[in-house]
Amino acid sequence: MSVTTYRFAIGPNPPSRLDKALARDVPESASLSRTRLAALMGAGAVRIDGAVAADPKAKVAEGAAVEIDVAVAAEVDIRPEAIPLDILYEDDDLIVVNKPAGMVVHPAPGTPGGTLVNALLHHFGDDLSGIGGEKRPGIVHRIDKDTTGLLVVAKSDRAHHGLAKQFEAHSVERRYLALCYGVPDTGDPRLRGLRGVSFEPGAVLKITTGLARHKTDRQRQAVYFDGQGRHAITSARLLETFGTPPALALVECRLETGRTHQIRVHMAHAGFGLVGDPVYGGRRKISPKAVSERALEAVNNFPRQALHAATLGFDHPVSKEHMSFEAPLPEDMNALLDALSVR
């Protein structure tokens, strides 16, 4: 196995913890996060003044000589598959793709193949420097299997590290389009009494809760309060209503955090489950008088959650240039909206 050794000295006024000092002073070209550095310490790959350093919490002195051994990226067991990809942008460090419905992002026990990662491995071929010591794409965020839209994936350690920091800081712009039951009207008195719901200028509905696994159904996420669960914030703005009286709405959702199923859970909590969502959408019924027969059939038979990751914006982790991408609504959602727009 080929190994690259990075050598450097700890600079003035080092942080109190070794992992923080290493993360501050390690050469930028190494693209090593604190998590990766901790793993390398655990593997005995970090030496301070010639002695193996395994404790991330240890103190380190200014001027200490550091050596870090990093294995050159190795092949992974996930097999490449010739699956077509809708690529919006690609360079040496990252790729932006428009994911179709039905595609899982990463292989799992129940889905060993046919995933975005399988497709990317085939697409990249040898043009992949690797992430964390393996020749694999760097997945920094995900969208659900049956959600469509934009994903950015790292091709190099330096890109993976830089993108992960932006997602951790919640500085990445993510705008989704969703079709929901009901109409999120900020004038609705029911919403003003609902815990976790508040309002912002511009008729924006803001949902702030904790999110964690459901206590009895481990496949679902649930809303929690009082410090339970991971902090999650979703903003929703009404774009268009459908039906007479209005029975459904096209909503723009923006994520301040990115938790599992976040938009689907938050919209359901506010009483606006997504059309086609088999887990959180509920068994909502629309009055046949509100929409046309064609529209009613289209809504009732829509095969997935009507959710699309439409906009993605971030700073390029290497060039620092701000980048923004948009993906149009997929054909199935467009057809659904067309059916709703005709009486």
C-alpha positions as CSV (number, residue, x, y, z in Angstrom):
1,M,0.0,0.0,0.0
2,S,1.4,3.4,-1.0
3,V,1.6,6.1,1.7
4,T,2.1,9.8,1.6
5,T,3.8,11.4,4.6
6,Y,3.0,15.0,5.5
7,R,5.6,16.8,7.7
8,F,5.0,20.1,9.4
9,A,5.5,22.0,12.7
10,I,2.9,23.2,15.1
11,G,2.6,27.0,14.9
12,P,2.4,29.6,17.6
13,N,-0.3,29.6,20.3
14,P,-1.6,26.1,19.5
15,P,-5.2,25.1,20.5
16,S,-5.6,23.2,23.7
17,R,-6.4,19.9,21.9
18,L,-4.0,18.0,19.6
19,D,-6.7,17.3,17.0
20,K,-7.6,21.0,16.8
21,A,-3.9,22.0,16.5
22,L,-3.4,19.5,13.7
23,A,-6.5,20.6,11.9
24,R,-5.2,24.2,12.0
25,D,-1.7,23.6,10.9
26,V,-1.8,20.6,8.6
27,P,-1.0,21.6,5.0
28,E,-4.1,22.6,3.1
29,S,-3.1,20.2,0.3
30,A,-3.6,17.2,2.7
31,S,-7.3,18.1,3.0
32,L,-7.6,16.4,6.4
33,S,-10.6,17.1,8.6
34,R,-10.6,16.7,12.4
35,T,-12.6,13.5,12.0
36,R,-10.1,12.1,9.5
37,L,-7.2,13.2,11.7
38,A,-8.8,11.5,14.7
39,A,-9.1,8.3,12.6
40,L,-5.5,8.5,11.6
41,M,-4.4,9.0,15.2
42,G,-6.4,5.9,16.2
43,A,-4.6,3.9,13.4
44,G,-1.2,5.0,14.8
45,A,-0.5,7.1,11.7
46,V,0.3,10.4,13.5
47,R,3.7,11.0,15.2
48,I,4.7,14.0,17.3
49,D,8.5,14.5,17.7
50,G,8.9,10.9,16.6
51,A,6.4,9.3,19.1
52,V,3.0,7.9,18.1
53,A,0.2,10.3,19.1
54,A,-3.1,8.6,19.6
55,D,-5.0,10.9,21.9
56,P,-6.9,13.7,20.1
57,K,-7.3,15.6,23.5
58,A,-3.6,15.6,24.2
59,K,-1.7,18.9,24.5
60,V,0.9,19.8,22.0
61,A,3.7,22.5,22.1
62,E,4.6,25.2,19.6
63,G,7.3,23.9,17.2
64,A,6.5,20.2,17.7
65,A,7.4,18.2,14.7
66,V,4.5,16.4,13.2
67,E,4.4,13.4,10.7
68,I,1.2,12.0,9.4
69,D,1.0,9.0,7.1
70,V,-1.9,9.0,4.7
71,A,-2.6,5.9,2.5
72,V,-3.0,6.6,-1.2
73,A,-6.7,6.0,-2.2
74,A,-7.5,2.3,-2.6
75,E,-10.2,0.7,-4.7
76,V,-13.5,0.1,-3.0
77,D,-15.8,-3.0,-3.2
78,I,-18.8,-1.1,-4.7
79,R,-18.9,-1.9,-8.3
80,P,-19.2,0.7,-11.1
81,E,-22.4,0.5,-13.1
82,A,-23.1,2.1,-16.5
83,I,-26.2,4.1,-15.3
84,P,-27.0,7.3,-17.2
85,L,-26.4,10.5,-15.3
86,D,-27.8,14.0,-15.8
87,I,-24.7,16.1,-15.1
88,L,-25.0,19.9,-14.7
89,Y,-21.3,20.6,-13.9
90,E,-18.0,18.7,-13.3
91,D,-14.4,19.6,-12.7
92,D,-11.4,17.9,-11.1
93,D,-12.8,18.3,-7.6
94,L,-16.6,18.0,-7.7
95,I,-19.6,17.1,-9.8
96,V,-23.2,18.4,-9.7
97,V,-26.0,15.9,-10.8
98,N,-29.7,16.0,-11.2
99,K,-30.9,12.8,-9.5
100,P,-34.0,11.0,-10.9
101,A,-36.8,9.5,-8.8
102,G,-36.2,5.9,-7.7
103,M,-32.4,6.2,-7.3
104,V,-30.8,5.7,-3.9
105,V,-27.8,7.8,-3.3
106,H,-25.5,5.2,-1.6
107,P,-25.5,1.4,-1.5
108,A,-27.1,-0.1,1.6
109,P,-27.9,-3.7,2.7
110,G,-31.3,-3.6,0.9
111,T,-29.9,-1.7,-2.1
112,P,-26.5,-3.0,-3.1
113,G,-26.6,-1.7,-6.6
114,G,-28.3,0.8,-9.0
115,T,-27.3,3.7,-6.8
116,L,-25.9,7.1,-7.6
117,V,-22.5,6.0,-6.2
118,N,-22.4,3.0,-8.5
119,A,-23.1,5.3,-11.4
120,L,-20.5,7.8,-10.4
121,L,-17.8,5.2,-10.0
122,H,-18.4,4.1,-13.6
123,H,-18.5,7.7,-14.8
124,F,-15.3,8.8,-13.1
125,G,-13.2,5.7,-14.1
126,D,-9.7,6.6,-13.1
127,D,-10.5,10.3,-12.7
128,L,-11.0,10.1,-9.0
129,S,-8.4,11.0,-6.4
130,G,-10.5,9.4,-3.6
131,I,-12.0,10.3,-0.2
132,G,-10.6,9.2,3.1
133,G,-8.1,6.8,1.7
134,E,-10.5,5.1,-0.7
135,K,-11.4,5.6,-4.3
136,R,-14.9,6.6,-3.8
137,P,-17.1,9.7,-4.4
138,G,-17.5,12.0,-1.4
139,I,-21.2,12.1,-0.4
140,V,-21.7,15.3,1.6
141,H,-25.5,15.4,1.5
142,R,-28.3,13.1,0.3
143,I,-31.9,13.3,-0.9
144,D,-34.4,10.5,-0.5
145,K,-34.8,7.8,-3.1
146,D,-38.0,9.1,-4.5
147,T,-37.1,12.8,-4.3
148,T,-35.6,14.3,-7.5
149,G,-33.1,17.1,-8.0
150,L,-29.7,18.5,-7.3
151,L,-26.7,16.9,-5.4
152,V,-23.1,18.0,-5.3
153,V,-20.5,15.2,-4.8
154,A,-16.8,15.6,-4.0
155,K,-14.2,13.9,-6.2
156,S,-11.2,14.8,-4.0
157,D,-10.4,15.0,-0.3
158,R,-9.9,18.8,-0.5
159,A,-13.3,19.2,-2.0
160,H,-15.0,16.8,0.4
161,H,-13.5,18.7,3.4
162,G,-14.5,22.1,2.1
163,L,-18.0,21.1,1.1
164,A,-18.6,19.3,4.4
165,K,-17.6,22.5,6.3
166,Q,-20.2,24.5,4.4
167,F,-23.0,22.0,5.0
168,E,-22.0,21.9,8.7
169,A,-22.2,25.7,8.8
170,H,-25.6,25.6,7.1
171,S,-24.3,28.1,4.5
172,V,-25.3,26.0,1.4
173,E,-28.5,27.3,-0.3
174,R,-31.0,24.5,-0.9
175,R,-34.4,25.3,-2.3
176,Y,-37.1,22.6,-2.9
177,L,-40.4,22.6,-4.6
178,A,-43.2,20.6,-3.1
179,L,-46.9,19.9,-3.8
180,C,-48.8,19.6,-0.5
181,Y,-52.3,19.0,0.7
182,G,-53.9,22.1,2.1
183,V,-52.7,25.7,1.8
184,P,-50.0,27.1,4.1
185,D,-51.5,30.4,4.8
186,T,-49.8,32.6,7.4
187,G,-53.2,34.0,8.3
188,D,-54.5,30.6,9.4
189,P,-55.2,30.9,13.2
190,R,-54.6,27.1,13.5
191,L,-51.0,27.6,12.6
192,R,-50.5,30.4,15.1
193,G,-51.3,28.0,17.9
194,L,-49.1,25.1,16.6
195,R,-45.9,24.5,18.5
196,G,-42.7,24.9,16.5
197,V,-44.4,27.2,13.9
198,S,-43.6,30.8,13.5
199,F,-43.8,33.4,10.7
200,E,-41.3,35.6,8.9
201,P,-41.7,38.6,6.6
202,G,-42.9,37.8,3.1
203,A,-45.5,35.4,4.3
204,V,-42.9,32.7,5.1
205,L,-43.9,29.8,7.4
206,K,-41.0,28.8,9.6
207,I,-40.9,25.3,11.3
208,T,-38.4,24.8,14.1
209,T,-38.3,21.5,15.9
210,G,-36.0,18.6,16.9
211,L,-36.0,15.6,14.6
212,A,-35.2,12.0,15.6
213,R,-36.3,8.5,14.9
214,H,-39.9,7.6,15.8
215,K,-40.1,5.8,19.1
216,T,-42.0,2.8,17.7
217,D,-41.4,2.9,14.0
218,R,-37.7,3.0,13.3
219,Q,-38.2,3.7,9.6
220,R,-39.8,7.1,10.3
221,Q,-38.6,10.4,11.7
222,A,-40.6,12.3,14.2
223,V,-40.9,15.8,15.6
224,Y,-39.6,16.4,19.2
225,F,-39.2,19.5,21.4
226,D,-37.5,20.5,24.7
227,G,-34.0,19.7,23.4
228,Q,-34.8,16.2,22.1
229,G,-33.7,15.2,18.6
230,R,-31.4,17.1,16.2
231,H,-32.2,20.8,15.7
232,A,-34.0,21.3,12.3
233,I,-35.4,24.4,10.6
234,T,-37.5,24.6,7.4
235,S,-38.9,27.7,5.8
236,A,-41.9,27.4,3.5
237,R,-43.4,30.0,1.1
238,L,-46.7,29.6,-0.8
239,L,-46.2,29.8,-4.6
240,E,-49.5,28.7,-6.1
241,T,-52.8,27.1,-5.0
242,F,-55.0,24.6,-6.9
243,G,-58.7,23.8,-6.6
244,T,-61.9,25.7,-5.8
245,P,-61.8,26.2,-2.9
246,P,-58.0,25.7,-2.8
247,A,-57.2,22.2,-1.8
248,L,-53.5,21.8,-2.7
249,A,-50.5,24.1,-3.0
250,L,-47.1,24.4,-4.6
251,V,-44.7,25.5,-2.0
252,E,-41.1,26.6,-2.0
253,C,-39.1,25.1,1.0
254,R,-35.7,26.2,2.1
255,L,-33.5,24.2,4.4
256,E,-31.5,25.8,7.1
257,T,-30.5,22.3,8.3
258,G,-30.5,19.0,6.5
259,R,-32.0,16.2,8.5
260,T,-33.4,12.9,7.3
261,H,-36.8,13.4,5.7
262,Q,-36.8,17.0,7.1
263,I,-39.2,18.7,4.7
264,R,-41.6,15.7,4.6
265,V,-41.8,15.6,8.4
266,H,-42.0,19.3,9.0
267,M,-44.7,19.9,6.4
268,A,-46.7,17.0,7.8
269,H,-46.3,18.4,11.3
270,A,-47.8,21.7,10.1
271,G,-50.7,19.9,8.5
272,F,-49.5,20.0,4.9
273,G,-48.3,16.5,4.1
274,L,-46.8,16.1,0.6
275,V,-48.8,14.5,-2.2
276,G,-47.7,11.0,-2.9
277,D,-45.8,10.6,0.4
278,P,-46.5,7.1,1.6
279,V,-44.9,7.6,5.0
280,Y,-45.9,11.2,6.1
281,G,-48.5,12.3,3.6
282,G,-51.4,10.8,5.4
283,R,-54.7,9.6,3.8
284,R,-55.9,13.0,2.7
285,K,-59.0,13.2,0.5
286,I,-59.8,16.0,-1.8
287,S,-63.4,16.9,-2.6
288,P,-64.3,15.9,-6.1
289,K,-65.9,19.3,-6.4
290,A,-62.6,21.1,-5.8
291,V,-60.7,19.8,-8.8
292,S,-61.4,18.1,-12.1
293,E,-61.7,14.3,-12.4
294,R,-58.4,14.2,-14.3
295,A,-56.7,16.2,-11.5
296,L,-58.2,14.1,-8.8
297,E,-56.9,10.9,-10.5
298,A,-53.5,12.4,-11.0
299,V,-53.1,13.3,-7.3
300,N,-54.4,10.0,-6.0
301,N,-52.2,8.0,-8.3
302,F,-49.0,10.1,-8.0
303,P,-46.4,7.3,-7.1
304,R,-43.9,9.2,-5.0
305,Q,-43.6,12.3,-2.7
306,A,-44.0,15.3,-4.9
307,L,-40.7,16.9,-3.8
308,H,-37.9,18.3,-6.0
309,A,-34.5,19.8,-5.0
310,A,-34.6,22.7,-7.5
311,T,-31.8,25.0,-6.4
312,L,-28.3,24.4,-5.0
313,G,-25.8,27.1,-4.2
314,F,-22.4,26.9,-2.5
315,D,-18.8,28.2,-2.7
316,H,-16.4,26.1,-4.7
317,P,-14.2,24.5,-2.0
318,V,-11.0,25.0,-4.1
319,S,-11.5,28.1,-6.3
320,K,-13.8,29.8,-3.7
321,E,-16.1,30.9,-6.6
322,H,-19.8,31.0,-5.7
323,M,-21.7,28.5,-7.7
324,S,-25.5,28.2,-8.1
325,F,-27.4,25.5,-10.0
326,E,-31.1,25.0,-10.9
327,A,-32.9,21.9,-12.1
328,P,-36.3,22.2,-13.7
329,L,-39.3,20.2,-12.4
330,P,-39.2,16.6,-13.6
331,E,-41.8,15.4,-16.1
332,D,-44.0,13.7,-13.6
333,M,-44.4,16.7,-11.4
334,N,-45.0,19.0,-14.4
335,A,-47.7,16.6,-15.6
336,L,-49.3,16.7,-12.1
337,L,-49.3,20.5,-12.0
338,D,-50.7,20.6,-15.6
339,A,-53.6,18.3,-14.5
340,L,-54.3,20.5,-11.5
341,S,-54.3,23.7,-13.6
342,V,-57.1,22.5,-15.9
343,R,-60.7,22.6,-14.7
